[in-house]
Amino acid sequence: MSMSLAAAFFFSSQPTKQNAAISKRKPLPAPIVMEPSQRWEGNNGPWSTFGIQVGPGLYAVDISIGGQETWVVGPEGCPSVDLNGEDCRNLRGGIFDPDASKTWQPTTEIWNNTGIYQLEDIVLGNLRINGTGIYGFDTINLSIDGGTTKSLNHTIVAVINTTTFYMGKFGVSPRPTNFTVENGNSSALSDPQPSFFSLLKKNGRIPSLSYAFTAGSYSRKSLKRPFGSFIFGGYDASLVGPLDRPGAISFDMGPDIGRELIVGIQAITKHTKHTNGKESLLQEPIFAALESSQSDIWLPRSACKMFEKAFGLEWNDTAQMYLVNDSLHETLVDEDAIVSFRLGDGYSGTKTIDIDIPYSAFDLKASYPLIEVNSSAAKTYFPLKRAADDSQYTLGRTFFQEAYFVADYERNNFSLSQRLWNSSATTPNIVPIRSVDDEVDDTKDAEMPQKTSTSLSTGAIVGIVIGAVAFLVITVVAFLRLRRRYSSRKWASISTGNMPEFIKDDVAVHSGAELDGHQNMKNEMDNSNQIKSELPGDREHRNEMDGTSKPVELLRNAPDVQVHELVGDEPNLELAVDESNVEIEQPERL
């Protein structure tokens, strides 16, 4: 064994302070997996819902990746005149009665106001989909079996009675809700309240400020695990695919708070098994927001016209929907077309991914009160909407049937892949996503001590300097003496025609001084070891990732995916317009 290999083996086999720091690292909390309700619900689906506990009751809700609040249907959401009668309570995912919850605290007790606010969701607001809710705080538990490991007290809940949102919503954005009220002097009071997601991370319940989501698909209910999937602090590697294309690509979050989940749609095409070519459904690239709390895909009118031609659709002005009659429905089912969305970070570029959506995912049912019929007479519709302007371009829940989505608010990016429908993957493969904070701790614990452990004492440094000077003096003296001898012998060799022996010896010694062309020069320091600066503890920093950092992308081999805490303005919840004339005293702070 050569000296270099022996040294390498010795050093690699020794325990290091970095290994010691890793071994002492506190264990990560496990990701939290939300349980699907195992039911298909909604008046615009059917959709896979998720079960949560609010106060003492269980409720079925949709996931809202654009919102940060929990909305549940209140008692007035099912009036006696409701056409669904006794079924209304079940059809709306359950009715929450604040008076029946011992842990409910209305905002009226905190701020002495009416408690009625506009529902907060910026993307839905752009779509002109809004309403009001009665706001308060209650205990929310993600364990439908009553366990407490997924429970948080005093979290924001809005009780809704409007039918604009037929099912309750569970918002998973980390941004806070900023309640704004006015006192008797008309001066505003803002009191931001944290979201459920951010509280999970703050209380150490999840490993990072990240989540993964896919909506599930009723059209694939015959397959194993057709329901939706939602995970805080990790992702399910068994759902990332398929195997014949890149697993996923990452996107930087956009600059607009509340609309940061935005992608470039570079192309939309339609193709069928009966045709070789692809039919374009988008004239020019656009940017679109991602929002799962509503089902539709909102595109420019020009694109809607192309969809109309490709699928034979007709716009219904009364319902404001593309209703599909029985004859057309039969034709579209037989055609079994696939719509492909080519997505990227911008209008163009090679970093793209194609998400394929079969017609079966567009084959949805609308029922009362979305259309003026009872639930037994639901009508088929195509979930496409005409956008009024570019702020309304949106990919809704229909898209998330066939896409797997991971958001990382610590690194300010998200990933998308095709949702893998693998009949052999009968169990989830949950992979935790490590926090940026853990990486900073590793740097402090592991790298910094190594620098001090290898440093030299002052005496040692002085000794090295003296020795180096002495060596230099001896070398210079020897060189001068040798030069005089070489000079005298050189003239002698010219006269005799023979090279002196010591000249031959000198050439032999130095013949290998230049590196062999087949050898690779090794750097003194491995260029992969970058010195990391520790940030001052008294300042806030938002650093741009260095060029060698890899963004969060999903991998089928399930490594630790690095999936940034959102920095920016907070949304304000204003009192509903019809309640603005109520005089309110100076509220107490929480």
N, C-alpha and C positions, 0 to 999 in steps of 0.2 A: 504493500500500500504506500503510495507516494505521501510525502509530507503534507501537501495541500489537501489531499483527500482525507488523511488522518485528522488533520485539524478541523476540516469541515464536519467530519463525523463526530468529533469530540464536542465541538460547540453546539451542534444541532441536538446532541443528546443531553446537554446540561439543562436543568430547570432554569427558566428565565423569570425575571420579575413580571414580564408581560403575561406569561402563563399563570403565574401566581395571582396576578390581578384578575385574570379571566376566571380562575377557579374560585376566587372570592366574590365574584359578581353575584349580586342577589338575583334569584330566579325571576324570570319575566312572568307577569300575570298572563294567564291564558286568554286567547281571543274569546269574545262572547258571541255565541251563535244564537241568532233569533230563530224561534221555531215558527215555521209556516203553520197556518191554521188547519191545513189539510182540506181546505174548502175552496171552491171556485165561486167568487162573488162579484157583485157590482152591477150597476145598471148600464155599463158600457163595455162589458167584457165577454165572457167571465174572466176574472183575474184571481191569481193566487194571493191571498191576504196573509197577514202575520198577526199572531196573537200577542196582546200585551195586557197587563193588569193595571188599571188606574183606580186608586183607592181600593175598594173591596171587590170590584167587578172585573170580568174578562171581556175584552173587546177585540174585534177584527178590524185591522186598519191596513191602508196602503202605505208603502214607503215613499217618502218625499225627499229626494236628494237635494232639492233646491230650498226646502224649508228647514227651520230649526225648532219648530214647536210641535207639540202633540195636540191634535184636534180630535175630540170625540163628540158624537151626536148626543144632544140633550133631549129632554122629555118633549119639548115642543117640535122636535124633528119628526115626530109621528103623531100628528093631530088626529082626532077622531074621524075627520073627513077624508083622510088619506085613502087613495084608491086601493092601496095594498092591504088595508085593514090591519088585522092582527099580525100579518106577516111582516109588516113594516119594521118592527124591532129587529127581527132576524136579518132581513134584507139589508139593513143599514149597519150591521155589525154589532148591534147591541146599543142600549140606551144608558147613558151615564146621568145619574141624578145626583148633583152636588150635595143635596140635603141628606142623602143616604150615606155619604162618605165622612167619617170622623176625622180624616186627615186633610180634608179640603179647606183651603184658606183663600177666600176671594180677595181680589185686589182692593175691594172697597174697605176691607179692614186695615189695609196698609196705607193706602193713599186717600182714603175718604172720597173716592170717585164713584162713578156708576159702574165701572168694571167692563164696559163695552168698548171694544177696540176693533179697528180694521184688522182682518186676518193678514199675517205677514208672510208673503212669498213674492220675491221680486220678479221672478220669471212669470208666475201666474198673473201678477199685476200687469206686466207687459202684454199678456194675452187677454186682458180685460176680464179675467176670471177672478172674482173677489167676493168678499162678504164680510160679515162681522161675527164676533164671538164674545162670549162672556168669559173673561180671563180670571185665572186664579192659579193656585199652586196645590199640587197633590203628590202623593207617592206613586211612582211608576215602576213597575216590575216587569222585566222581560222574561221571567220564569213563570210560565203559565201553570206550573205545578205548585206555586207558592213559595219556592226557595227565595232566599234573601241575597244571594251573591250577585244577582243582576238587578237589584233594587236600589233606587235613589229617592230620598225624601225631598220635598219642597222643590219640585220641578214644574216648569210652565205647562199649563193645560188650558186650552180654549174649548168651551162648550159651544158647539155650533148647532143651529136649528135650520139653517138654509139648506135647500136641496141642490144648490150649485155644486156642493161636494157631498155626494151621496154616502160615501164611506168616510170613516175617520182617517186622519193622516198622522203618520209618525215621521217628523222631520229629523234628518240626520246631519244637517250642516252644523259646524262648530261655532258659528258666529252667535253673539248674544242678541237678545231682544231688548231694545231700549224703550222702556215705558216713558211716555211724556205726558204730563198732566199740567194743568194750570191752577194756581191758587187764586185767592180773591183779588190779588193785586195784578193778575194776568201775567205773572212771571212764570216761566217754564221750569219744570223740574224733570230731569232725566235720571233714570235709575236703571242702568243696564243689568239684565239678569242672564246668567249663563245658560247655555243649552244643555240638554241631556248628554249629548255627545262629549262636550268639553268637560262636564262634571265627571263622566266616567274616567277620562284620562287624569284629571286633577286628583281624583281619589284613588288612583292607582289600580283601577279595575281592569284596564286594558293596556297592552304593551305600547301602543302608539296611537296618535291621532289619525287613524286611517280606517277604512272600511271597504268591503267588497259587496257587490250586489248584482243579481240577475232576477228578472221578474217572474220566471217560470212561464210555461206555455200550455194552455188548455188543449191546443191542437196536438200536443205530444203526450197527452195523459196516459196513453197506452204504454209509454216507456217507463223505465224506472226513474224515480226522483224527478218528476215533471214540475214540482212546485218551485216557488221562488226560493232564493237563498240570500241571506243577509248576515254579514259577519263584521263585528267591530274589532279592529286591531289585527286583522289577518285576512286570508283569502283561502278559497278551496281550490287546490291545484288540480283536482280531478275534473273541474269544469272549464279549464283553460284549453283551448284547442282551435281547430282540429290539428291532426298530426301532419297533414299534407301542406301546411303553410306556416309562416312565422306565428308563434304563440300569441304575442301581443306587442303593441307599441305604446310608448308613453307620450303624453302631451303636457306642455306647460299650462298651468292654470292661467286664465285670463285676468286682466287688471281690474275688471268691474266686480266689486264686491256684491255677492248675491247672484251674479251671472258669470262666475269664474269658470264654471264647467262648460267650456265652449270648444267646438271642433270646427275645422274647415271641411266642408263637404265639397270634394273636388269633382265628383261625378256620381250620378245615379243612373243605373241601367236596368233594363228588364231582359231576361232571356228565358226560354222554355226548352223543354226536352225535344220539341218538334222543330226548333229553329237553330241554325248555326250561329247567326250573328246576335249582337246585342243592340237593343233599342234604347237610345238616350232619353232620359227623363229630366234632365237639368241643362238649361242653356248655358249657364256660367257658374263658376264656383261661388259658394256663399259660406258665411259663418253661421253656425246654429248652436243654441244652448241645449244642454241636456237637462231634462226634468221628468221625473218618473211619476209625479202625482196626478198627471192627466194623460190620457191615452193617445192623443192624436199626434201626427207629424205635421208641422206647420211649415209650408214652403211658399215661395213666390207664386203669384198667380200664373206666370208663364209655365212654371213647372207643373202646377195643377192641371193646366190645359193639356200638357203632354201626358200626364197620368190619365186624364179623361179619354184621350184618344187611344192610349195603349190598352186600357182596361174597359172601355165602354161605359165610363161612369157619368152620372148626371147629378148636378148639384141641386139639392132641395132647399129652396129659399126659406120655407116655413120652418123646417127642422134645423137649418144651417148645417147640413150634413150631406155626405154622399151616400144616399140610401141605395141598396142593391136589391132589385126585384128577384123573384125566384128563377126566372129564365136566365138572367145574366149570372146569377149566383152559380147555377149549374154549369154554365159555360166556363166560368173562372175556375171552378173546382177541377173540371176536366183538364183545363189548360195547365194548371199547376205551375204557374210562373214563379220565378225568383227575382226579387228586386235586390240589387247590390248597391250598397253605399260605400263609396271610396272616400275614406277619411284621412286627413292629415293635419299638421299643425297650422298650415296656411292654405292659400289658394292653389299652390302648386308645390312640387317637391317629390323626392323619391321615397321619403319616409311616410308610407301610407299603409293602410290596412283596409281590406274589403270585408264588410259585414253583410252576409247574405241572409235575406229574410224571405221565406217562402210565402205564397199567397195565403196559406192557412193561418199565418200570424196576423194577416189583415182581415180575416174572416170573423168579424165580431158582431155582437148583438146589442142593440140599444132598446131600452125599455123605459117605462115611466119612472121618474118624471122627465127624462131626457126627451122623450116624445110622448104625445098625449094619448097613450094607450096604457092598458094595464100590463103587468109583467108577463102574463100568459100569451100576449100577442107581441112579443119582441120582434124587432125588425133588423134584418142584416144591414150592416153599414161598413163602409171602407174608411178607416181612421185617418183621413187626410183633411187638412184645413187650409183655407186660403189666408195667407198672412197679409196684413195691411201694410206692413213695412218691415225693414230688416231686423227691428228689435223683437219681432215675433217669430223669427225662424227658430224652430224648436224640434228636437227629437224626443218624443214622449215615450210612454210605457210600452207601446207597440214595439219600438226599437229594442227595448231591453229584454224582450223575449228571447232574442237570438244573440245578444251581446253580453259579455261578462265584463264588469266595470269595477275598477279599484281606484279609490281616491286617497291621496296622501297629503294631508294638510300640513305636515311638518316639512316636507320637501317641495311643497307647492306644485305637485304634478299629479296626473292620474293616468291610468292605463286602460286600454280597451282590447278585447280579443273576441273572437267568435266563441259563443257558448258551446261547449262540447257536449253532445248528447251521446254518451258512451254507455251502452247497455251493460258492459262488464264492470263499470265503476259503481258498485252497489253501495259503497260507503264513502263519505267525504274524506278528503285529505287536507286537513286544516293546517295552514302554514302561518305562524305568527310573523308580524312585521315589526322589526325592531325600531325603537324610537331614536331620533337624533340625539337625545340626551344621553343615551347609553354609549353612543360613539364618543361623545365629549368626555364622559367619565373614563372610558377605556384609555383615551389619550393621556389624561391626567395621571391615572394610576399606573399605566404601563410604560409609556414612552419617557416621561420626564425623569423617573428614577434611574433609567438606564444611562442618562447623560451624566448624572452625578456619580454613579457607581464606577464608571470608566475614566473619571477625571484623575489627573496626576497631582501629587502634592507639590508645594513650592520647591522643596529640597530636591525632588526628583527632576523637576524642570531645570533648575540651576545646574545639576550634575550633567544633564544631557547637553546643555549649551556648552559647558566647559569641555566636555569630551569631543563635541563636534568641532570646536575651535582648534583643539590640539591635533585632531585628525587632519584638519585642513592644513595646518603648519607643516606637519610631517610630510604630507602629500606634495606640497609645493617644493620643499627641500629635496625630496627624492627625485622629483621631476627635473629640477635644475641640474643635479648631478648626472642623471641619466642622459640629459640632453647633451652635456659636454662629451660624455663617452660616445654617444651616437654620432656626434658631429665628426670626431676624429676617425672613427671606423668607417664612416660613409665615404670619406675621401679615399681610404685604403681600398674599399671594395670597387671603386671606380677604376683604380689602376689595375687590379687583378682580374676584373670581370666577374667576380663571385659575390653573391649576397651574403653578408655576415649571418651567422647562426641566430644571433638574438633578434635579427629582423624577421626571420622565419617564425621563430617562436611567437613574436608579437602578433603576426598575421593570424597564426593558428588560434591564439587566445581570443581574438576579436571577430573571427569569421561568423560567429553566431550572434553577434550583437543586434543585427536587424531581425525583426520577427519573421518567422516563416510565413509565407503567403497563405498557407493552409490553416493557420491558427487564428483563432478569434481573440482579439485583444479584450481583456477584461477590465472593466472600469474599477477605479479605486472604491467608488461608492455605488451601490445599486441604485439606479435612477428611480426605482419604484418606492424608495424610502423618502417620503417628503416630510420635511419638518413642518409640523402643524403649530400654528400660533394659538395661544390661549387667549380667549376674549376677555376683556376687562369685565369684572362682575358687576360694575355699577352702570352699565349701559345696555341698551337694547340694540341688537344688530339683526339685520336681514341681509345675509350674505348671498352673493351670487355663487352658484356652484362652479367649482373649477372645471377646467376642460376635461380632466381625467375622470370625473365623477360620472357614474352611470345613473341615469334616471330610473325611476321605478318601472320595471317591466315585468310582466308575469311570465314565468317559465314553467313548462310542464314538469321539469325535474324537481320543482319545489325547493329551491334554495331560499335563504332568508331574503325575501323581497324587501327592499327599502321603499316603503310606500309613504305640512309645514304649518306651523300654526298660522292661521289666517291673520294677516295684519291689515287693518284698514278701517274704514268708517263702519259704524254700526247702524243697522236699520232702526228707524224710529216707529213705534206704534202710536199713532195718534188716536184720540177719542173719536168714536164714530160721529159723523156730522150731526145726526139727529140728537146727540146728547151733549153737544158742545156748549149749550147754554146753562149747564148745571154749574152752580158755584161750588168750588172745592176749596177746602181749607188747606193750609200748609201740611203736606203729608209727612209722616214719620219715615225715617230711613230704615232700611232693613238691617 
